[in-house]
Amino acid sequence: MQLDDFAYALPEELIAQQPLADRAASRMLVLYRHEARWEDRRFRDFPLFLGAGDCLVLNDSRVFPARLFGRRAGLHALPIGKKNPKRREYLSGEVEVLLLRPAATGERDWEALVRPGRKMRVGERLHFAGGLEGEIVAHGEFGQRTIRFHGDADLFEQFEKIGHVPLPPYIKRAEEPADRERYQTVFAREKGSVAAPTAGLHFTPEILVECRARGAEVAYITLHVGLGTFQPLHTVQVEQARLHSESYRIAADSAATMRAARRLVAVGTTSVRTLESALLTGQVQGETDLFVYPGFEFRGTGAMLTNFHLPRTSLLLLVCAFAGTELTLAAYRHAVAQGYRFYSYGDCMLIV
């Protein structure tokens, strides 16, 4: 399959730049995959599609302020030699860091994307607000760097103080104070994501009460959203692409609830990847680089709620795998024609 087969035209004005004041006011395109049809609804109708025997699967990962701005503070002393008589090289300039996840190399090491990326070498030191300092200690694949933060203060507490909400690059505005709460699901608990599991942004406590009133159970999984979810695909051929791994966990009580369900209704592509990874491996905790594209055999997902995704991305390919490529892209064209709002702060699609 060619990646260009998963493209569609989207006017820029349909990319949602602000969240709606009411989370549950979004529009919802309901896609009936076995009947090859769709209908326009509102997200407030979502509980009507649930009943006894259903289990709503929610990703409870919490976004933390993963974008840091600082300054390059130079390199450590270069090795002394004939061509380097005790010379020390210093660099300066602003740097932007997007933290991805803790690295396996040390408790204060973090995998990150940095800008300007090509100029950031191993040994370079970084200074951030609040006295936080770090050093690049390794290069990785996908353009990553490993940053070792100095000191012994709690890093998450420091990130909360000086970090910024990691809004996606297609949101062409500055971060606002309201984003700290709005770019977060109401059921977020486990800190660790650098992007929101956006299908969950539509839920309110009242909607969750209605879902349970319809007879549905609720189970929580945790997949910390990182590079594996939002990285672009760079290959021409779909089958040649691979994803960066992300960590997931399913608690014992949630696993039992899902096993007892008649139908699993996954909220978001991250929930789909988590439950399908667990069924494939038999592991309720670990790392997953599962890449779902058309031809994938779903073992657990019975229905899916998802936002509208960028073209040529692993997220769109997952949706096409579940609903069918032709039907999905036709539904996307309908959504464009009807003026649906796209991407993270946009509207949603329920696939049944």
ZIDA-V284508 format. One line per field, one symbol per residue. burial: # if it has 24 or more other ideal C-beta (glycine too) atoms within 12 Angstrom, else .. A space follows every 50 residues. Layout:
BEGIN
burial->???
END
This chain:
BEGIN
burial->..#..#.#.#...###..##..##.######.#....#.########.## ...#################.####...................###### ###....#######.....##.######...#######.#.#.######. ....#..##..#######.##.......#..####.##.########### ####..##.##....################.#....#..#.######## ...##.##..#.#################....#..########.#.#.# #######################.#.###.##.###...########### ##
END
